[in-house]
């Protein structure tokens, strides 16, 4: 995926760039089931694509209903994109043991 080109919103997961106050931020959107506590979604960020930090480097942009049982969730990186400062985002999906 190319973070400078938004992916189709029809996909389950997509990336893009969100501009806030003139600064570009990497974003990640995904579809999840509403009110499903059996699955945990963790958005992680990295500066080197090796060491990942869960949750602390992201901000929730918002949620949008897809239908009665699904919603699209969008997060953005808390650090603006800048030349020579790579940023990466990924989604970790966990199903805790019962």
N, C-alpha and C positions, 0 to 999 in steps of 0.2 A: 504494500500500500504506500502510496505517495502522500505524505501529510500535507502537501501544498495543494492537493486536489481532493475535494470532497468526494466521498464514495456515494453510491446510490443509497437513498434512504429506504429502499426496499430490502436491503440486506439486514441481517441480524446485528451486525456490528459495522460501524463506519468511523472514519477519521476525518478531520478537517481542521480549519483554522478559524478561530473566532477573534475578531478585533474588538478590543475594549479600550476606550480612551486613546485610540491611535496605535495601540500595541497589539501585535499578533500573539495568540496563545494556541497551542496545540489542543485539540479537543477529541473526545472519544464518545461515541453514542452507541447504545446497544438496547435491544429489546429484552424485557424480562416479564415474567408473570407477576401480576399485581398480587400483593398479600400472600406470597409464597415464602414461608419462613424456612422451607427445607433446603433452599439454595442461598448461598452467600456470594455476592459479587464484590470483588475487591479491585479497584482501579489503582494501578501502580505506575510510578514514574521512575525514570533513570536518566542519568547524564552520559552513560557509557554503554548502555544496552547489556550490562553484566550485573551490576548491583542495582537491585530494585527496592524502592521504598513504597510500602503500601499506604494508601489513603492520605498521608500527611501532605503530599504535594499537589493535591487536587481540590477543586471546588465544584460543587454541584451547580450546574447552570439551570437545570429544570427537568421536569418530566411532562410527557404528553401522552394522553391516552391513545392507543392504537385501536383497541376495541374493548369489549367488556372485561376481558381477562388479561390483556397485555398493555404494557406501556413502554415508550421509548424514553430512556434516561440519558442525559448528556452531562458529561463532566468536562472541565477544562483544567489544564495545567495551571498551577499558581505562579509559575515563572514564565515571563514573556519569552518568546523566541528571539534569538539574537545571533548575528553572524559569529561563527566559530564557537558557538555554545550549543552543542547538540542536545536535544530533548527527545525522550521516547515515552510512550504510554502503552500499557497493555492491560488486558482484563483477565483476572484470575477468577475462575468460577469454582466454588467449593461446595461440597455436600457433606456437612458434618455427620459423623457417625451417630446413629440413633442410640 
